[in-house]
Amino acid sequence: MQRIGFLSFGHWGPGQGSQTRSAGDMLLQGIDLAVAAEELGVDGAFFRVHHFARQQSSPFPLLAAIAARTSRIAIGTGVIDMRYENPLYMAEEAAATDLISRNRLQLGISRGSPEPALNGAAAFGYRPQAGETDEDMAHQHTDLFRSAISGAGVANADPRFAATTGLLPVQPQSPGLGERIWWGAGSRKSAVRAAEQGMNLMSSTLLTEDTGVPFHELQAEQIRLFRDAWAAAGHSFTPQVSVSRSVLPIVDAEDARYFAGSALREGRDQVGVIDGLTARFGKSYVGEPDALARELAADSAVQAADLLLLTVPNQLGVDFNAKLLGNIARHIAPSLGWQPGRA
């Protein structure tokens, strides 16, 4: 395992004990946590994007603000639902954010997941064409977005005002951004497609399939299939793979108060149904740091990945989550081969 980052779901609300009682709290604390994570040597600050919910929904202002306050840590998403996106406007936003960060942007994107809105993308003005699915539309938006960030022309020049003819690309452009796009794959098949398309792999604690084997083994198989497909496609750069885990070390009374009696300590996978598909959910890692280090060392998908994204309970506030990341960075991650990043 080469790198670790945190993944915040960006929850906010007035619930009991919440330190992010408003959207403003959530956003400002996201910036502060990224700054604290960089000081700890953590390699990435990633944020989930979710619409029509009290969560992070518009990532680029947040990522640009983090970029202005930091100098080394990677900034990214996990993931943007491409059904909702205007591909050309997103290309402009992404390039501008990447330039502000000096090429630290790592964008996780996907076809989307179940959501509070019955048909949220339609409310944003996006509907599949006749005979097409939401997934088809997400892939079409993705193709146009990736074409736009690569510098392809997308709009005819007006000879009255343009100093050129032909097709104009969106501006600004940030060369190299196209190699830092990650596809959030929820199955082995979608991971193979991501490899064939030339996108990095972002795999979470959920796969929308179940073969009866432990989650980490199924995910490790997904990673193997991705890398095999990448090699067969012959792309010009080396792909990156990330996996997400909930890792909650208990080192003091505060940690014990939050997690010692939690159902997360069951330490087993769960199987359920999501979006009409049987899905396997990976277990959470809760307990003493030495025990968690041994368990993660036996997690075949963690060992196969380049980047481990640690989901954080962001509503517990910056101080608690900085402490949590610090405990992982000091007591767990080094035994897995990780070394803190340097400026």
N, C-alpha and C positions, 0 to 999 in steps of 0.2 A: 504494500500500500504506500503510494508515493505522497499523497496529499490528503488533508482533511479540510472540510468546510462546514459551515452551519447552514441549515435550511429552516427559515422561519415561515410559518403559515400566515403570519400577520394578523392573528386574531385580535379583535378589540371589542370592548363592550363593558357595561357597568356591573358585571357579575361580582360576587363576593371574592375579595382578594385580588381582583384584577388590577394590575399596574398600567394597563393600556385601556383606559376608560373611554377614550375617543380615538377617532382616526388620526388626529394630530399626534396623540401620545404614541400610537403605534409607529407612525412614520419617523418621528424624531428619535424614538428609542431604537428603531432599526438602524439609523445612521450611527448612533452612539455605540451600539453593539458591534457594528462592523469595525469601527475604530478600535474598540477594545480587543476584538478578535485579531486584528492585524498586530497589535502590540504583543499578543500572546504567541505570535508566529503561525496562527491559523491561516490557511491558504485561500479560503473562499467564503464569500458572503452571498448566499442565494435566498431568493424569496419566491414563494408560491404565488400564483396569480389566480384569483377566483372572483367572478362577477356576481352581483346581486347578493352579496353576503358581507358580513362585517369582517372582511379580510382585505389583504392587499389586492388592489385591482388595476392600478396604473403604475407599472414598475419603473418606467424610464425617468420620471422626476426623482424618485428615490435613489435609483442607481447612479444618476448623475451627481446627486448631492453627496453620496458616499464616495464617488470618484474624486470629488473636490476636497474631501477631508482625509483621504488615504493616498498611499503611493505604491503599495505592492499587492495588496490582497485582490484576488479575482472577484468580480461582481457578476451576478447572473440571476437567472430565473429558473424555477423548477415547478411548473412549466407554464408557458403562455398558451392559452387555448386559441388555436389558429382559426377556429370558426368565427371568432369575433373580430378579427383583425382586418383593417384596411392595409393590404400588403405594402403599398408604396409609401404611405405615411409611416408605417412601422419601420420601413427601410431607412427613412430619413431620421427617425428618432433613434434607431439603433446605431446608425453610423455616427450621429452627433455624440451620443453617450460614449461610444467606443473611443472617439477622438478625445473627449474630455478625460477619459480614464487612461489615455495613452495605451490603448489596445489591451485592456484587461477584461473586456466584456465577454461573458460566456453565456449564450442564450439557449435555455432549454425551452423547446416548443413541443406541441403535440396536437392531436386531433380533439382533445378535450375529454372531460369526464362528467359523470352525473352532477347536477347543479340544482340550486334552489328554483331557478326560473324554468318554466315549462318549455319555453322555446326562446331562450335568451338571445341567441345570435340573431334571430329574426327581429327582435326589438332594436338591435344595433343596425338593422338594415340588410342582413345577409341571410339569404335563403338558398338552399340547393336548387339547381335547375331540375326540370322535369326528368324523372328517371334516375336522378342522382341522390346520394345520401349526404348526411352531415359530414361523414368521413371523407367523401369525395371532395366536398367543398373545402374542408380543412387542408387537404393535400393540394388543391388548386391554389389556395392562398399561400401555402408554403412554397410552392414552385415559383410563383411570381415574386414573392419576397426574396427568395434566394437568388433569383435572376437579377433583381434590382440591386441587391447589395454587391453583386459581382460586377456591376458597371454596365450591364446590358441596357441598350436603349429601350425605352418603354413609351415614349410619347413623341409624336411627330413635331418637328421644329416648325415654328411659324416664320417664314422668310421675312416677314415685315419687322420682326423684333429680334430674331436669333441671328447670331453671327455664323451660323452653320446650317446645313440641311440634313435631312435624314431623321433618325430617332435620337431623342435626348435621354440620357440617364437621369435618375434622381440625384440630387445633391443634398448634403455632402456624401462623399464616398470615404470609406475607411478600409484600405487594402488589408487583406488577411482576415477580415471579419467572417467571411464565408467558411473558414476552417474552424470557427469556434461556435458553430451551431450544433446543438444536441437535440436528438429526438427522444421524447419521453415514450418509451416502448413498453406496452403492457402485456406483451406476449412474445413468444419466440419468433413467430412469423413477422411481427412488426419490427423486431430487432433486425432481422435479415433484410427487410425492405430498407431500413435506415442505412444499413451498410451499403447496400446496392446504390442508394441515392447519394452516398458520401457524407452522411451526418454522423457525428459522435453519438454514443449511446448513453442515455440517462434512464436508469432503471430504479424503481422505488421499492417500497416494502409491500407492494401488491402486484400480482400477476393475474390477469383475467383468464386463467386456465389452471388446471390441477391434474397432475399425473400420479398423485399419491406419494411422491417423494417429498422430503423436507423442502421448505421454501428455498433455503440457500442453495440446495443442490439444483433445483429447477432453475433458479436464477443464474447459477454458474453455467448451466447448459445453455441458457439464453446468451450469455456472454461468449461462450465458445462458438456458437453458431454465428453470432455477429462478427467475430474476428475472422472466422473462416470465409464468410461471405465478403468481408472487406478485402481479404487477400485475393480472392478470386476476381474481384472487380478491378483491382489494380490501381487504386487511387494514389495520388501523388504525395499524400502526407499520412502520418501515423495517427490512427484514431485514438480517442480517449473514451474511457468507460467510467461512469459513476454509479454507485449504489447508495441508497439511503437507509439509515438505521436510527432507531430511537435508543440512545445509550444514556442511562441515568445512573451515574455512580453515587453511592451513598457513603459520604465521608464525614458528615457531621449531623447534629441534631436537626438542623433545618431540612437537610435532604431526607432524613428519616421521616420527618413529619409529613413531607409531601408524598414520598414514594414507598416507604417501607411496607405499608399496608395496601398498596395499590394492586388492582387486578392485573396490572402490567407485569407483575412479578411471576405470573404463571409460567412464563418461559416456554411457551409452545406456539406453534403456528395456529392460525384459525382458517377455516374454510367457510365461505359464504357465497352469496349471490350478489353481484353488482352489475347494473345495467343489463340484466337478463342473462349474465354469464357466470358460470361457476368460477370463483376466484380464490386464490390462496394468499393469505396475509402473513407476512413474516412476523416473528416474535419481537418483543422489546427486550432490551438488555438492561436489567435493573439489579443492583447489588453492590458488593464490595469491589473496588477497582481491580484487585488481583484476579478475582473470579471472572469479571467481565473481560479482562485481557485474554484469559484462557479461552473463554467462549468465542470471542471475536476471532482469535487465531484459528479456531476450528470452523469458522464460517467460510465456506469455500468461495462464495461470491465476493465477500469482502476481500479475501486474499487475491482474487482474480481482477479486482477493479483498480483503476488508477486513482480515483477520488472517492473518499467516503464522506457523504453528506450526513451530518448529525442533526436530526430534527430537534428543535429547541422549543420549550414551553414559553413562548415569547410573552404571554400575559403575566408571567412572574417577574418581569422587569429586567432591566439591563444588568444590575449588580448580580442578581442570582444567575442569569445566563452566562455572564462573563466568568463567574465562579465555576459553573458547570463545565464550560469549555476549557478553563484553566486546569481543572481536575483531570479531564480527559487528556489534555495535552501533556500534563506532567506525569500522570500515573498509568495511563492505558496505551495511548498511541505510540510512544517510543518502543514498547515491546512488540508492536506490530511492524516495526521497520520505519516508522515515520520520524522525520526530523523537522523542527520548527523552521518556517520560512524566514528568510532574512531580507532586509530592505535592499 
